[in-house]
Amino acid sequence: MGIFGKKKRSVDEDRYADDDYDSVDEYDEDDYDTDEHPVVGANYDDAGAGSGPYDFKDVADLLERVTDQRLDLGSVILPVPQGGQLQVEMTPDGTPQAVHLATEHGRLTVAAYAAPKSAGQWRTVAADLADSLRNDGARVAVETGPWGRELLAVTEGADLRFIGVDGPRWMVRLVAAGPSGASNDGSPLVTAARAILRETVVRRGDDPLPVREPLPVVLPQELAEQLAAAHQAQAQAQAQQAAAQAAAQTGAQPAVPRMPEGPRRGADGSAMQQLGLN
């Protein structure tokens, strides 16, 4: 099953003028009508998404057929775009914190979070996120995508698009990050982002978790072993480098050359003098 779906409609570049970013200052609660948030699993037209993201319990049997085509990260199971490269973000103690998909157009990050049984978490998360981005100096536009509300943020370092979907006791969020213009609606990066989200599977689990708690990332065994080996090699290299630097600092003091030992001087003068040879 291919991950890149139907082509998107053409982009109206005028919608991304600077004035449009400044015009969206507050959220209108009326804009969060439930019609904007179709039920997960519904079908959409040519301008919309496919049938995902999915809950693991609904597609567990189907996943067995495409296991070799998916990246299982524990809480999320993702298709990997052609040419995509994995980038694993680790905590200082070596625990995987996030997995990014690097493409030629930018970087995609999918993460899942615990949510209440009632839908609507993405609505509040998006509002908080927009406020935070504006406080940091970003220009934020609120747009309507296949699953409802999306955020487009222009920051000093990158353009970002945040896409969120509410599911049964979970919320999944995709962040598309790239250079200027890469996160505009209809761009190759956003097209890939939505295609991946259509086929994303969320494995929530049954454990009670605080609302908005990130669901854990678990790396496949082979990938975890490779990262552990790389982490160990890096630690060894750093230890060797530190030892070399310590040795260099220890030997940095110039050694005082040892003078040739001269004739022994006694109480009555030099040895030469004592022998009457001087």
Backbone hydrogen bonds, N-H to C=O, Kabsch-Sander energy under -0.5 kcal/mol:
donor,donor_aa,acceptor,acceptor_aa,energy
5,G,3,I,-0.9
13,E,11,V,-1.0
15,R,12,D,-1.9
16,Y,13,E,-1.9
17,A,14,D,-1.3
20,D,17,A,-1.2
21,Y,17,A,-0.8
21,Y,18,D,-0.7
22,D,18,D,-1.4
23,S,19,D,-1.1
24,V,20,D,-0.5
24,V,21,Y,-0.7
25,D,23,S,-1.0
29,E,27,Y,-0.7
31,D,28,D,-2.3
32,Y,29,E,-1.6
33,D,30,D,-0.6
36,E,33,D,-2.2
37,H,34,T,-1.4
42,A,39,V,-2.1
44,Y,49,A,-0.6
48,G,45,D,-1.9
54,Y,200,T,-2.8
56,F,202,V,-2.6
58,D,55,D,-1.5
59,V,55,D,-0.9
59,V,56,F,-0.9
60,A,56,F,-1.0
63,L,59,V,-2.2
64,E,60,A,-0.8
64,E,61,D,-0.7
65,R,62,L,-1.4
66,V,63,L,-1.2
69,Q,66,V,-1.7
70,R,67,T,-1.5
71,L,78,L,-3.6
72,D,70,R,-0.7
73,L,71,L,-0.7
73,L,76,V,-2.7
75,S,73,L,-1.8
75,S,216,P,-1.0
77,I,201,V,-2.6
78,L,71,L,-2.5
80,V,69,Q,-0.6
84,G,81,P,-2.5
85,Q,102,A,-2.3
87,Q,100,H,-2.3
89,E,87,Q,-0.5
89,E,98,A,-3.4
90,M,88,V,-0.6
91,T,95,T,-2.7
94,G,91,T,-2.4
97,Q,89,E,-3.7
98,A,89,E,-1.6
100,H,87,Q,-3.4
101,L,108,L,-3.2
102,A,85,Q,-3.3
102,A,100,H,-0.7
103,T,101,L,-0.5
103,T,106,G,-3.1
107,R,177,A,-3.1
108,L,101,L,-2.5
109,T,175,V,-2.0
110,V,99,V,-0.6
111,A,173,R,-2.3
113,Y,171,M,-2.7
114,A,213,E,-2.7
115,A,169,R,-1.6
124,T,120,G,-1.3
125,V,121,Q,-2.7
126,A,122,W,-3.0
127,A,123,R,-1.7
128,D,124,T,-2.3
129,L,125,V,-2.8
130,A,126,A,-2.6
131,D,127,A,-2.0
132,S,128,D,-2.3
133,L,129,L,-2.6
134,R,130,A,-2.3
135,N,131,D,-2.3
136,D,132,S,-1.3
137,G,134,R,-1.9
138,A,133,L,-2.6
139,R,154,V,-2.0
140,V,138,A,-0.5
141,A,152,L,-3.0
143,E,141,A,-0.6
143,E,150,E,-2.6
145,G,143,E,-0.6
145,G,148,G,-4.2
148,G,145,G,-1.3
150,E,143,E,-3.1
151,L,162,F,-2.0
152,L,141,A,-2.8
153,A,151,L,-0.5
153,A,160,L,-3.0
154,V,139,R,-2.7
155,T,153,A,-0.7
155,T,158,A,-2.2
159,D,178,G,-3.0
160,L,153,A,-3.2
161,R,176,A,-2.1
162,F,151,L,-2.6
163,I,161,R,-0.5
163,I,174,L,-2.7
164,G,149,R,-0.7
165,V,172,V,-2.4
167,G,170,W,-3.4
169,R,116,P,-0.6
169,R,167,G,-1.0
170,W,167,G,-0.7
171,M,113,Y,-2.2
172,V,165,V,-2.5
173,R,111,A,-3.0
174,L,163,I,-3.0
175,V,109,T,-2.5
176,A,161,R,-2.6
176,A,174,L,-0.5
177,A,107,R,-2.8
177,A,175,V,-0.5
178,G,159,D,-2.1
182,A,179,P,-2.5
184,N,181,G,-1.3
187,S,184,N,-2.1
190,V,182,A,-0.5
191,T,187,S,-2.6
192,A,188,P,-2.2
193,A,189,L,-2.2
194,R,190,V,-2.5
195,A,191,T,-1.9
196,I,192,A,-2.4
197,L,193,A,-2.3
198,R,194,R,-1.9
199,E,195,A,-0.8
199,E,196,I,-0.8
200,T,197,L,-1.0
201,V,77,I,-2.2
202,V,54,Y,-2.8
203,R,75,S,-2.8
203,R,201,V,-0.5
204,R,202,V,-0.8
212,R,114,A,-2.7
213,E,210,P,-2.0
215,L,112,A,-2.8
218,V,73,L,-2.4
218,V,216,P,-0.5
224,A,220,P,-3.0
225,E,221,Q,-2.7
226,Q,222,E,-2.1
227,L,223,L,-2.5
228,A,224,A,-2.5
229,A,225,E,-2.5
230,A,226,Q,-2.5
231,H,227,L,-3.0
232,Q,228,A,-2.5
233,A,229,A,-2.6
234,Q,230,A,-2.4
235,A,231,H,-2.4
236,Q,232,Q,-2.6
237,A,233,A,-2.5
238,Q,234,Q,-2.6
239,A,235,A,-2.3
240,Q,236,Q,-2.6
241,Q,237,A,-2.5
242,A,238,Q,-2.6
243,A,239,A,-2.4
244,A,240,Q,-2.5
245,Q,241,Q,-2.5
246,A,242,A,-2.4
247,A,243,A,-2.4
248,A,244,A,-2.5
249,Q,245,Q,-2.4
250,T,246,A,-2.2
251,G,247,A,-2.2
252,A,249,Q,-0.8
253,Q,250,T,-0.6
266,G,264,R,-0.6
266,G,269,G,-2.4
269,G,266,G,-1.2
271,A,264,R,-1.1
274,Q,270,S,-2.5
275,L,271,A,-1.5
276,G,273,Q,-1.3
277,L,272,M,-2.3
278,N,272,M,-0.5
